[in-house]
Amino acid sequence: MTRLLETAAHPRSLRRVAIEPITRVEGHGKVTLLLDEQNRVHQARLHIVEFRGFEKFIQGRPYWEVPVLVQRLCGICPVSHHLAAGKAVDMLVGVRQLTPTAEKLRRLLHKGQMLQSHALHFFHLASPDLLFGFDSEVERRNIIGVIGEHTDLAVHGVMLRKFGQQVIKAVAGKRIHGTACIPGGMNKALTVEERDTLRRETTQMIRWSQEAVRLCRDVLEKSEHAPIFGVFPSNFLSLVRANGMLDFYDGGLRARDAQGATIFDHVDCTRYNRYIHEEVKSWSYMKFPFIINLGDEEGWYRVGPLARLNNCDGLDTVFAEHERQVFREAAGGGMQHATLAYHWARMIEMLHAAEGIERLLDDPDILGTDLVTRGEPALEGVGVIEAPRGTLFHHYKVDENDMIVRANLIVSTTNNNQAMNEAVRNVAATYLDGNKLTEGLLNHIEVAVRAYDPCLSCATHALGKMPLVVELVDAEGTVVDKMVKDARD
């Protein structure tokens, strides 16, 4: 349950309220609000309180270790980091085109990741808010409440996630932190038995995914919140194929503005840093990316399911494409800007992944054994994919001894950093301004953050010792003693 903290008056005579921790998200973060005596909101910020050090401590490691090392960023989306790093080290061994079987195995692995991650977020973390209401009883507003009152839905969610993990295990050897992706290809072929076992379940997974799309669409259509909750204009960034279709694994970068006009299109991912820059702010360990030619004030953007369905020209699976068209029609054919529409888009992508898994399992190449290729080595590699939470960048440089000398990761949640802050401010101004604060009202802020499915442990990560604060609080809530162990101790 959210812990609400109120501190002494701010130097500007504003009261500081902290929502700490943010619940039902992956990782650790908090939101702070500055309120005046009339409870008017003067500032609302999302703070990430961990520091990520992966770019530093993988320096000095041989490049072939990186696809396995970096997936330790997270236990929810390790496949995403595994594949992005894999694409980067492919370039280091001179490979820009994998064998047909290796590429299709990676795509199958990636779709399994998409399916299991989207199922986990929607059914376990987001659905309690949508099914019971943002300010419903805390004891009810959780996965246990969903199991009790919507048993079939909860079971379907568990089985969808389980199937996604089964796909991951079949391709990568393990459900979490597999080792399939190696420089220039894959190290494991798919057996006929593994293929057939998965194929027997795909029809049911597609059906349950369709039901999830309909449920999410119906809930949002009936919601009093959807038309006003976290609705604000933004730019959007994602990968698309040469024909403009959505592609989770490969493609060029496309950015569109709030009206749908193209900012840039089909940009070679290896040139990403000529288009995107990262800003640092003192109050968060997470950076703030923006499109360079628009500047930091106007150039921030959204990534993830909402951005991908806004940006692409279509999906290449029948059922999901139909749902994408319904999704766009709901916005009058224009861009969807509602924060809650992330959930709808997420379920459409889950359906798209389920259909894609079935298609790949029916492809004869998926059982091939030609898995690795090589080319002329290079000293720099960039890998970009669409992770469940959005566009993910891995960039590595090596020396003549094949050791990593520089690394840069722009994680999906980092790309959404400014957008999440905008959502927090928007919702705070709409629902909290001038009202007496309650747990239910504060949960509206958390709902806004959860819609982005943030993976805060991916976006930032502790390196070495961090300050430890221990407080002794009496029955009235007064701090009677405090000890701090500094990171330098």
N, C-alpha and C positions, 0 to 999 in steps of 0.2 A: 504494500500500500504506500502511496505517496507520503513522504514526510514533509510537512509544511514548516518552514522556519521563518520567523520574523526577527529582524535585527533592529538595532537602535536606529534612530533617525539618521538619514543620509545627510552629508554636509549641506545639501541644498534643501534641508527640511523635508525630504521625501522618505517614506517608509520603504524598506527593502523586504520583499517577500521572495523566498526561494522554494521552488518545487524540486525537492532532492530526495531520492533519485527519481529520474524519469523511469516509469515502470513499463513493462512489456515491450522493451526494446533490447537489442543486443549491445552490451557495453554499458558504460557509465557516463551520465551527463546530468545536467540540471538546467533549470530555467530560472532566471531572476526577473522580478518585476519591481519597478520603482513607482510607488503610489503616493499621492498627496492625501490630505486629511479627508477629502471627499471620495477617496478610492479611485480617482482618475488615474489612468495609466500614462506615465510619462516615458517609460522605457521598458522594453521586454526583450530579453536576450536568451539565446540558447548557448550554454557554456559546455565545452567538452573538457573534462578535467583530467584526462590521461594524456601522456606524451608518447608519441610513437617514435621508435628509434630504429625501425627496420632498415631504412636507407643507410644508416651508419654501420650497424653491426654485421651486415652482409658484405661490407667492403673487406677485401682481403680473402674472400672465399672464392673457390673456383666456380666458374659460371654454371657448370653442369649441376651443382648442388641447389641452385636458386629455385627451380620449380618446386622442389620439395620443401625448402626452407620457408619461402614466403607464405605458403598456405597455412603456416602456424599462426598467421595473423588472426585466424578465426576458425571456429568449429562449425559455423553455419554456412559460410560460402568459401571453403577452402578450394573447391574445384575452380572457382573463378580466378583466384590468384595463381593456381597451378597452371591453368591454360594461358593466362595473360603472360606469365613468366615464360611458359613454354614457347609461345610465339616469339618472344623477344630473343630467347637463346637459339631459336631456329635461325634467326638472322645472323647470330654470331658464328654459326657453322655454315653460313652461306646458303641457307634454304629459304626460298620464298614460296615454293609450291611443294606440298607434301604429296606422298603417294595417295591415290584415291581412297584406299582403305584406311590409312592413318588419319586423313582429314575427316572421313565420315565417322570414325570411332571417336575422334575429339568432339565432333558435333553431337554425337549421341550422348557422350559424357556430359556435355554442356546442357543439353536439353533435360537430362535427368536432374542436373543441378537446378535449372530453372523451375522445374515442376516441384521438386521437394521444398525448395526455399519459398516459393510463392504459396504453396499449401501450408507450410508452417506459419508464415506470417498471417495469412488471412484467417485460417480456422482457429489457431491457438492464440494469437496476439490481438488481432483487429476485430474479429467477429463479435466478441462480447459487447463492445461499444455500439456496433451497428444493430445488433439483435435486441439489446436490452435498454439502450439509451445512454447518452453520455453521462448523465447524472443519476443513473440508477444506483441501487445499493451496491456498495463495494463487495459485499459478501457474494453477490450474485454475478457481478460484472467480471467474470474470469472464465477460464476454460472449464473449470468444474461446473460452473453454472450452465455453460453450453452443453456439456455432457448430460446434465440432469434434465434440461428442458428441450434440447434439440439433439437427441441421442444419435439419430441416423446421420445428421449433418456432421457431428463430431467424429463418428466412425469413418465416414467418407474422407474427412480431412486427414485422419491418421493413415488410412490406407493409401491415399494419394501420395502423401509424403513417403510412406514406406516403399511404394513402387519406385518413386524417384531415386531413393537410396539404393534399391536393388539394381537399377540401371547403372548407377555409379559404381557399385561393387563389381558388377559383371565386367565393366570396362576397365576400372582402375585397380581392382583387387581388394579394395576396402571401401566401406561407406564413407569414412572420414580419413583425410590425409593419405590418399592413394598415391601411387608412384608411376602411373602409366605413361605420363607425358615426359619424353626425353628429347634432347636436342635432335631435331630433324625427323621426329616421328613419334611412334608409340612402342612400348616394350611388351605389349600383351595382345594377342589375337583373341577375338570372340569365338567361343565354341558354338557348335550347332545346338547343343543342349542349352547353353545360356541364352542363345537367341530365341529358341522355341519356348523356353520358360517365360521369358518376358513377353513374347508375342501373344501368348494365351491371355494376358491380362489387359492388353491395350484397349480393346473395345470397351471394357468396363471403365477404364480410366478416362477415356474420352467422354463417355456418358456422364460420369460424375463431374467432370470439368464443365460440361455444358450446363449441368444443374447449378453449379457454383456461379457461373456467369449470370444465369437468370436470377438467382437469389440476390446477388449483389446489385444487379440492375434494378430489380423490383424494390429492394430496400432503399436505395438512393432515390428512386423516383417518388417514393412515399415520404421521404425524410423532409422534415421542415428545415433542417440545417443545410442540406446539400446546395441550395441556390445561393447561400450567402457565406457558408463556412469556408474560410481561407480561400476566397476567390480573388485572385489578383493576376494581372498580366505579367508575363515573363518571356524571356527567350528560351529556346529548347535546343538540346544537343543530343545527337545519337549517331550510330552507324547505320548506313544504308548500302544496299548493293548498287551496282552500276545502273540498274533499272529502277532504282528508288524503292525497292521492296525492303522490308525489315529483315535484318540478318543479325542474329545474336553473336555469331562467331567471327565474322569478317566483314570487310567493306570499307567505305570511305566515310569521313566525318561530314555530317550535315548539321548546320545550325539555322534555325528559323526564328523570326521575331514573334512578338505577341499576336500580330495580325496574320502570320503565316508566310510573310515575305522571306525570301532566302537571304541569309547573311553570308554564308559560304556553303559550298556543296562539293561532295566527292573529294574532299581533301585527303591526300595521302597521310595515313596515320603517323608515319615517321616524321612528318613535318608539324606535328601537333603543337610544339612549343613556339611556332611562329604565329600561332593563332590564339593560344591560351596562355595566360600568365596567372601566377598565384600571389595573392596578397596576404600579409600577416597582420593580425590584429592582437593587441595586448591582452584581451580578455578571453581568448580561446586558444587552445593548443591545435585547433584545426584550421587549416588555411582556407582562403576564400578565392577560388578560381574565377576568372572573368575573361571574356573575349577581348583581345588586345585593342582592336580598332574601335571598340565601343567604350573602352575605359571601365574603371572599376565601379563607377556609380551606375552605369547603364548596361554593362556587359555581362552581369551575372546571368545564370541560366539554370534551368531544371534538366535533370536527367532521369532515367528510369522508365517504368511502364507508361506513365502519362506522356513523357517526352517522345518515347518511341512511337506510340500510336498517333501522336500529333505530327511527327516528322515524316513517317514513312508514307509511301504511295500505295501500300497494300501488304497483305500477308499471303504466303503461298500455300496455305492449307484452307480447305473449303469452309469448315465450320467457324474457325477463328476469323476468317476474312469477313464472313457474314456479320459476325458480332462486332468487328471493327467498324463496319459501315453503319451499324445501328449506333455505336458509340459516337461516331462523328456526326451523324444526323441529329443526335440529341443536342449538339452544340450549333445546330443550324448549318452544318457543313464546315464550320470554322474550327478554330483551335479551342480545345477544352482547357479551361483554366482553374477549375474547381479542385481544391486539394483532395477532397473525398473521392474524386474521379480516379485517383491513383488505384484505389481498391478495385474498381470496375476494370480498369486497364490491366491490372495484375492478373485478374481471373481470365481475361481474354488471352493473355500471354500463356497462362498455365494450360489452357485448352490448345493453343498453338503448339506448345511443347509436347503435349500428349499426342497430338496428331503427327508431329514431326518424328517422334520416337517410333510410332508405328510405321511410318514411311521408311525410315532408315533401317528398321529391322527387316523390312521386305526387300531391301536392296542387296543384290548378290555380293557387291563389293564389301559388305560389312563383315563377311566371313573370310576375307582375304588374309594372306600372311606376309605380303610385301609391305613392311611397316616403316622402314627407315630409309632416308636418302641423305646425301651430303653434297656440299658445294664448296665454294671458295670462302674461307673464314674471313670474318670482319671484326672490327673492334667496337662496334656499337650496334645495339639491337633495341627495337621498340615493339612491344606487343600491346594491342588494344582489343578488347572484347566488350560485349554488353553483358555485364554481370546482372543478377536479378535486380539489384538496386540502381543500376545505371552504368554509364560508360566508365571503363576501368583502364588506366594507363600504367604500364610497366616499362621503364626505360633504363637500360644498363650500358655501361662502358667498361671495357676490359683492357688490360695491358698485354704486352707481348707474351706474358706467362699465363694467360687465360684467367687472371684474377680480376674480380670486380673492383674497379677503382672509383666508380660513381654509380649511384642508383637514384632514381626518382619515381615515386609512386603517387599518382593522383587517383585516389580511391573514389568509388561511386558516391559514397556519402559525403566526401569532401566536395565533390562537384555540386552537391545539393545544399551545401552549408548556408549560403546566403538565402536560398529559397526557404529553408526551414526557419531561418530567423524572420523572414518576411511573413511566413505563415503564423508564427508565434505572435508577432506584433499585430497582424490582422485580426486574429481570433481574440487576442486580449482586448483590442480596441472595440470589437463588436460585442463581446459577451461580458467582459469583466468591468469595463469602464463605468465607474460610479456605483457599482453594485457591491453589496457585502459579499466577501469571498467565502465560498463553501468548497468542500472537497469536489462536489460535482462540477462546479464552475471551473475549478483548477484542472479537472480532468479534461475539459475542453482543450486546454493548452497541450496536454499530453496526446490527445487524439490527433491534433494537428501534426505533431512531431511523428507519431506512429504511422501516419499515412505514407510517409516517405520510406518506411521500413528501414530506418537508419541502422547501420552496423557501426557503432561507435568504436568498437575495439579494432575494426579494420582501419577506420579513418585516423585513429590515434592509437598509440600503444606505449606502455610504460617501458622505459629503458633503465635497468639498474635499480637503485634505491630511490624511492619517492618519499616526500615528507609524510610522516605518520602522525596524526593528531588523535589523542585520546582525551575525551571529556567525561568527567564525573558529574552527573546531573541528579539533583534531589527530586523528591516527589512533586514539587511545585514547578519543576522545569528549570530551576536556577542552576547555572554552572558553578559548582563549588570547587572544582579543581580541574586543571588542564595540563597535559604534558605534550610536548612536541618533539618528535625525533626527526631532525633535519636530514635531508638527502645526503648531506656531506658527512654525517656522523659515521 
